[in-house]
Amino acid sequence: MKNILKLVCLILITIGILPKEVQAASFIDLTDDTLTTEIHYLVEQDIAKGYSTNLFKPNDFITKAQVAVMLTRALGLNTIHVQNPNFQDVTTTHKFYKEIAAVQNKGIFDTAHKFHPDAPLTRGEMAIVLNRAFQLKGSDPYYFTDVSKQTPGYKEILTLAHNHLVRGYENGSFKPNDPVTRAHFSAFLARAMTLSKPNLLRDPAFEYTYAYYSLSDNKRYTLNYQYQQHDGKNDVWTVKNVSTGQTISDELLYGHDRAYGQAIASEANTHYDLYIELPLRIGVVLHEDDPGVSAGERVTVKSTDGTVQAGDVQYTGVVIVEKRSEFSDVVKTYYFVDDIGLVKELHNDIVVFELLNRTMK
């Protein structure tokens, strides 16, 4: 009898400690793969959680209370000693009282009589709270068909667009008054958390030595890169195959504070093997449906703070970029380090470039 009672107690305790939401590496209802990088990032960081049925419910509208919880986790806000914001509809016994108080104390939400914890957050409100939470900068002119200076959150919406956190819809609208879904808010939050503006160019003051695996002849070579000149648009690097003594076509690196590109020098129209806009954040930054010279390609930033081993060096703070094409089965993965440039490149799972060393000229 005592053993039975112990078993019953154990079962009850186990049930009691099971969370209503559980973390998951994947969710069966995430059909839009353009947002999975951001959602999985938040799950890994213990900021977003799926449901016990292995669902994320991406199309459900996120509530203001849920936003308060996620922002509290993302910013690491203290919930032990909070000042009561005295919302009439959020008492100290409310399930998310501490998180709601924490974000209001931080100045992310306005002082008001009511908080409306179960109300959905609009896209315009989302722009305001993310700007306040992460102190985002920049506001270049950006045109949305339904956003004017009279739109609440006008400046904040432009700041999000300036930092590539939002793109709007295909018809050019932003829909500031529409409620935000769980998937979209998760994506915008993860992007704000990972926003980065690294220098992806090689340093002209150094010579670079790479191990190179040629997929055309399945041989390994050693390549030497030396800065030659700036041609008015690109940094031009001469490339020499140390193993054979052969000089290879120059590499062009294009970069300023709003873009980065890399190409092989050509007398014809230069096609950049990789061309992305800055600043960076995790998630899809170039979609295969986008028009232009990169049409048919999808570029996804997998991390802005990753790690990688290249040569004898373990690098941290690594920008990891993945490129897929509709015209090839090859998935290219690039690893960049701020102020150093490319340190590793994979074609599928094969390492084709790896930085061995760099020496001051």
C-alpha positions as CSV (number, residue, x, y, z in Angstrom):
1,M,0.0,0.0,0.0
2,K,2.8,2.4,0.9
3,N,4.5,1.6,-2.4
4,I,1.3,2.4,-4.3
5,L,1.0,5.7,-2.4
6,K,4.6,6.6,-3.3
7,L,4.0,5.8,-6.9
8,V,0.8,8.0,-7.0
9,C,2.7,10.8,-5.3
10,L,5.6,10.5,-7.8
11,I,3.1,10.7,-10.7
12,L,1.4,13.7,-9.3
13,I,4.7,15.5,-8.7
14,T,5.9,14.7,-12.2
15,I,2.6,16.1,-13.7
16,G,2.9,19.2,-11.5
17,I,6.4,20.1,-12.7
18,L,5.7,19.5,-16.4
19,P,5.5,22.9,-18.2
20,K,2.4,23.8,-20.3
21,E,4.8,24.8,-23.0
22,V,7.9,22.8,-24.1
23,Q,10.9,23.6,-26.1
24,A,11.3,21.9,-29.4
25,A,13.9,21.9,-32.2
26,S,11.2,21.7,-34.8
27,F,7.4,22.1,-34.9
28,I,5.0,20.3,-37.1
29,D,3.0,23.4,-38.0
30,L,6.0,25.5,-39.2
31,T,5.2,25.4,-42.9
32,D,6.9,28.7,-43.8
33,D,10.6,27.9,-43.9
34,T,11.5,31.6,-44.3
35,L,11.1,32.2,-40.5
36,T,12.4,28.9,-39.0
37,T,15.9,30.2,-38.4
38,E,14.6,33.0,-36.2
39,I,12.1,30.9,-34.4
40,H,14.5,28.1,-33.6
41,Y,17.0,30.7,-32.4
42,L,14.5,32.0,-29.8
43,V,13.7,28.4,-28.7
44,E,17.4,27.7,-28.2
45,Q,17.8,30.9,-26.2
46,D,14.8,29.9,-23.9
47,I,12.9,33.0,-25.1
48,A,10.1,31.3,-27.1
49,K,8.5,28.0,-26.3
50,G,6.3,25.7,-28.3
51,Y,3.2,23.8,-27.0
52,S,3.2,20.3,-25.5
53,T,1.6,19.1,-28.7
54,N,4.8,19.9,-30.6
55,L,3.0,23.0,-32.1
56,F,4.2,26.5,-32.3
57,K,0.9,28.0,-33.5
58,P,2.7,30.5,-35.8
59,N,-0.5,32.1,-37.1
60,D,-2.0,32.8,-33.7
61,F,-1.9,36.5,-32.8
62,I,0.6,37.3,-30.1
63,T,-0.8,39.0,-27.0
64,K,0.7,42.0,-25.2
65,A,1.3,39.7,-22.2
66,Q,3.2,37.2,-24.3
67,V,5.3,40.0,-25.8
68,A,6.1,41.2,-22.2
69,V,7.3,37.7,-21.3
70,M,9.5,37.3,-24.4
71,L,11.0,40.7,-24.1
72,T,11.7,40.1,-20.4
73,R,13.6,36.9,-21.3
74,A,15.4,38.5,-24.3
75,L,16.6,41.5,-22.3
76,G,17.3,39.6,-19.1
77,L,15.1,42.0,-17.1
78,N,15.0,41.6,-13.3
79,T,11.6,40.4,-12.2
80,I,12.4,40.1,-8.5
81,H,12.1,43.7,-7.4
82,V,9.6,45.4,-9.8
83,Q,7.6,48.6,-9.2
84,N,3.9,48.1,-9.6
85,P,2.8,50.0,-12.7
86,N,-0.8,49.9,-11.3
87,F,-2.5,48.7,-14.4
88,Q,-6.2,48.3,-13.5
89,D,-6.3,45.0,-15.4
90,V,-3.0,43.5,-14.2
91,T,-3.1,42.8,-10.5
92,T,-0.1,41.4,-8.5
93,T,-1.7,38.0,-8.8
94,H,-1.8,38.0,-12.6
95,K,0.2,35.2,-14.1
96,F,2.5,37.6,-15.9
97,Y,2.5,40.5,-13.5
98,K,6.2,40.5,-12.9
99,E,7.1,40.4,-16.6
100,I,4.5,43.1,-17.5
101,A,5.8,45.3,-14.7
102,A,9.4,44.7,-15.7
103,V,8.9,45.9,-19.3
104,Q,6.8,48.8,-18.2
105,N,9.5,49.8,-15.7
106,K,12.0,49.6,-18.5
107,G,10.0,52.1,-20.5
108,I,9.1,49.7,-23.3
109,F,5.4,50.1,-22.7
110,D,3.7,53.4,-21.8
111,T,2.2,54.3,-18.5
112,A,-1.6,53.9,-18.7
113,H,-4.7,53.0,-16.7
114,K,-4.9,49.6,-18.4
115,F,-2.4,47.3,-20.1
116,H,-4.9,45.0,-21.9
117,P,-2.7,41.9,-21.5
118,D,-4.8,39.6,-23.7
119,A,-5.1,42.1,-26.6
120,P,-3.1,41.4,-29.7
121,L,-0.1,43.7,-30.5
122,T,-0.3,45.6,-33.8
123,R,2.6,45.8,-36.2
124,G,2.9,49.5,-35.6
125,E,3.0,48.9,-31.8
126,M,5.6,46.1,-32.4
127,A,7.8,48.6,-34.2
128,I,7.6,51.0,-31.2
129,V,8.4,48.4,-28.5
130,L,11.3,46.8,-30.4
131,N,12.9,50.2,-30.9
132,R,12.5,51.0,-27.3
133,A,13.8,47.6,-26.2
134,F,16.9,47.6,-28.4
135,Q,17.6,51.3,-28.9
136,L,17.7,50.8,-32.7
137,K,19.4,53.5,-34.8
138,G,19.0,54.8,-38.3
139,S,16.0,55.9,-40.3
140,D,16.7,56.3,-44.0
141,P,13.7,57.2,-46.1
142,Y,11.7,54.0,-46.8
143,Y,8.4,53.9,-48.6
144,F,5.4,51.9,-47.5
145,T,2.1,52.6,-49.3
146,D,0.2,52.7,-46.0
147,V,2.7,54.4,-43.7
148,S,2.9,58.2,-43.5
149,K,4.1,60.7,-40.9
150,Q,0.7,60.5,-39.3
151,T,1.0,56.8,-38.7
152,P,1.6,55.9,-35.0
153,G,5.1,54.4,-35.0
154,Y,6.1,56.1,-38.3
155,K,9.8,56.7,-37.3
156,E,10.1,53.3,-35.6
157,I,8.8,51.5,-38.7
158,L,11.3,53.2,-40.9
159,T,14.1,52.3,-38.4
160,L,13.1,48.7,-38.5
161,A,13.2,48.8,-42.3
162,H,16.5,50.6,-42.3
163,N,18.0,47.8,-40.2
164,H,16.5,45.1,-42.5
165,L,14.3,43.8,-39.6
166,V,11.1,44.1,-41.7
167,R,10.4,44.2,-45.4
168,G,6.7,44.7,-45.7
169,Y,4.4,42.9,-48.1
170,E,4.7,42.3,-51.8
171,N,2.2,45.1,-52.6
172,G,4.4,47.6,-50.8
173,S,2.3,47.9,-47.7
174,F,3.3,47.5,-44.0
175,K,-0.1,47.0,-42.5
176,P,0.7,48.9,-39.3
177,N,-2.8,48.3,-37.8
178,D,-2.8,44.5,-38.4
179,P,-2.1,42.3,-35.4
180,V,1.2,40.5,-35.2
181,T,1.4,36.7,-35.4
182,R,3.5,34.6,-33.1
183,A,5.8,33.7,-36.1
184,H,6.3,37.3,-37.2
185,F,6.9,38.7,-33.8
186,S,9.4,35.9,-33.1
187,A,11.2,36.7,-36.3
188,F,11.3,40.5,-35.7
189,L,12.5,39.9,-32.1
190,A,15.3,37.4,-33.1
191,R,16.5,39.8,-35.8
192,A,16.7,42.7,-33.4
193,M,18.6,40.5,-30.9
194,T,21.2,39.4,-33.5
195,L,21.6,42.7,-35.4
196,S,25.2,43.1,-36.4
197,K,27.2,45.4,-38.7
198,P,30.6,43.6,-39.2
199,N,33.3,44.4,-41.6
200,L,33.4,41.4,-43.9
201,L,36.3,42.6,-46.1
202,R,39.8,41.3,-45.8
203,D,42.3,43.6,-44.2
204,P,44.6,45.1,-46.9
205,A,47.5,45.3,-44.4
206,F,47.8,41.5,-44.4
207,E,48.6,38.7,-46.8
208,Y,46.2,35.7,-46.6
209,T,47.0,32.1,-47.1
210,Y,44.2,29.6,-47.7
211,A,43.9,25.9,-48.1
212,Y,41.9,25.3,-51.3
213,Y,40.2,22.1,-52.4
214,S,39.4,22.1,-56.1
215,L,36.2,20.3,-56.9
216,S,37.1,20.3,-60.6
217,D,40.2,18.1,-60.2
218,N,39.7,16.9,-56.6
219,K,43.1,18.2,-55.6
220,R,44.2,20.4,-52.7
221,Y,46.2,23.6,-53.2
222,T,47.6,26.5,-51.2
223,L,46.5,29.9,-52.3
224,N,48.1,33.3,-51.5
225,Y,45.9,36.5,-51.5
226,Q,47.6,39.9,-51.6
227,Y,45.8,43.3,-51.8
228,Q,46.6,45.1,-55.0
229,Q,44.5,48.2,-55.3
230,H,41.1,49.8,-55.0
231,D,39.6,50.1,-58.5
232,G,37.1,52.8,-57.6
233,K,34.5,50.3,-56.6
234,N,36.2,47.1,-55.3
235,D,39.2,46.0,-53.3
236,V,41.2,44.0,-55.9
237,W,43.1,41.0,-54.5
238,T,45.6,39.1,-56.6
239,V,45.5,35.3,-56.1
240,K,48.4,33.0,-56.7
241,N,48.4,29.2,-56.5
242,V,51.5,28.6,-54.4
243,S,51.3,24.8,-55.1
244,T,51.6,25.3,-58.9
245,G,53.0,28.8,-59.2
246,Q,50.0,29.8,-61.4
247,T,48.4,33.2,-61.0
248,I,44.6,33.0,-60.8
249,S,42.0,35.6,-61.7
250,D,41.9,38.5,-59.3
251,E,39.2,38.5,-56.6
252,L,37.0,41.6,-56.2
253,L,35.6,42.5,-52.8
254,Y,32.9,45.2,-52.7
255,G,32.0,46.8,-49.4
256,H,30.7,49.8,-47.6
257,D,28.4,50.4,-44.7
258,R,25.3,49.2,-46.5
259,A,26.5,46.3,-48.7
260,Y,29.0,43.5,-49.3
261,G,29.9,41.5,-52.4
262,Q,32.6,39.2,-53.7
263,A,33.3,38.3,-57.3
264,I,36.0,37.0,-59.6
265,A,37.4,39.7,-61.9
266,S,35.9,39.5,-65.3
267,E,36.1,41.7,-68.4
268,A,32.4,41.0,-68.9
269,N,29.7,42.0,-66.5
270,T,30.9,41.1,-63.1
271,H,28.6,38.7,-61.3
272,Y,29.0,38.7,-57.5
273,D,29.1,35.2,-56.1
274,L,27.7,36.6,-52.8
275,Y,26.0,40.0,-52.5
276,I,24.2,41.0,-49.3
277,E,23.0,44.2,-47.7
278,L,24.2,45.4,-44.3
279,P,23.6,45.4,-41.4
280,L,23.1,41.7,-40.9
281,R,20.7,39.7,-38.7
282,I,19.7,36.1,-38.6
283,G,17.2,34.8,-41.1
284,V,16.6,35.0,-44.8
285,V,18.1,38.2,-46.2
286,L,17.7,37.4,-49.9
287,H,14.8,35.4,-51.2
288,E,14.8,33.5,-54.4
289,D,11.7,35.3,-55.6
290,D,13.4,38.7,-55.3
291,P,14.1,40.3,-58.7
292,G,17.6,41.3,-60.0
293,V,20.9,39.6,-60.7
294,S,20.5,37.4,-57.6
295,A,17.1,36.1,-58.7
296,G,16.7,32.4,-57.9
297,E,19.0,32.5,-54.9
298,R,18.2,32.4,-51.2
299,V,20.7,33.8,-48.7
300,T,20.2,33.0,-45.1
301,V,22.3,34.4,-42.2
302,K,22.4,31.4,-39.8
303,S,24.3,33.2,-37.0
304,T,26.0,36.6,-36.3
305,D,27.8,35.2,-33.2
306,G,28.9,31.7,-34.1
307,T,32.1,29.8,-33.8
308,V,34.3,27.9,-36.3
309,Q,37.7,26.2,-36.5
310,A,39.8,27.4,-39.4
311,G,43.4,26.3,-39.6
312,D,44.7,26.2,-36.0
313,V,42.4,29.0,-34.8
314,Q,39.1,28.8,-33.1
315,Y,37.1,31.9,-34.1
316,T,34.2,33.3,-32.2
317,G,31.7,36.0,-33.1
318,V,31.5,34.4,-36.5
319,V,28.9,35.4,-39.2
320,I,27.6,32.3,-40.9
321,V,25.9,32.8,-44.2
322,E,24.2,30.1,-46.3
323,K,23.4,30.4,-50.0
324,R,21.1,28.1,-51.9
325,S,20.3,28.4,-55.6
326,E,17.4,27.1,-57.7
327,F,19.9,26.3,-60.4
328,S,22.3,24.2,-58.4
329,D,22.2,21.5,-55.7
330,V,25.3,23.0,-54.0
331,V,24.7,24.7,-50.7
332,K,27.4,27.2,-50.0
333,T,28.2,28.2,-46.4
334,Y,30.5,31.1,-45.7
335,Y,32.1,31.9,-42.3
336,F,33.2,35.5,-41.8
337,V,35.1,37.2,-38.9
338,D,34.8,40.9,-38.3
339,D,37.8,42.8,-39.7
340,I,39.4,39.6,-40.9
341,G,37.0,38.5,-43.7
342,L,36.3,35.0,-45.0
343,V,37.9,32.3,-42.9
344,K,36.1,29.2,-44.2
345,E,33.8,28.2,-47.0
346,L,31.9,24.9,-47.5
347,H,30.2,23.6,-50.6
348,N,27.7,21.2,-49.2
349,D,29.8,19.4,-46.5
350,I,33.1,19.9,-48.3
351,V,35.6,22.5,-47.1
352,V,36.8,24.3,-50.2
353,F,38.4,27.3,-48.5
354,E,40.1,27.5,-45.1
355,L,42.2,30.3,-43.8
356,L,45.6,28.9,-42.7
357,N,47.3,32.1,-41.6
358,R,47.6,35.8,-42.4
359,T,50.8,37.8,-42.1
360,M,51.4,41.6,-41.8
361,K,53.0,42.9,-45.0
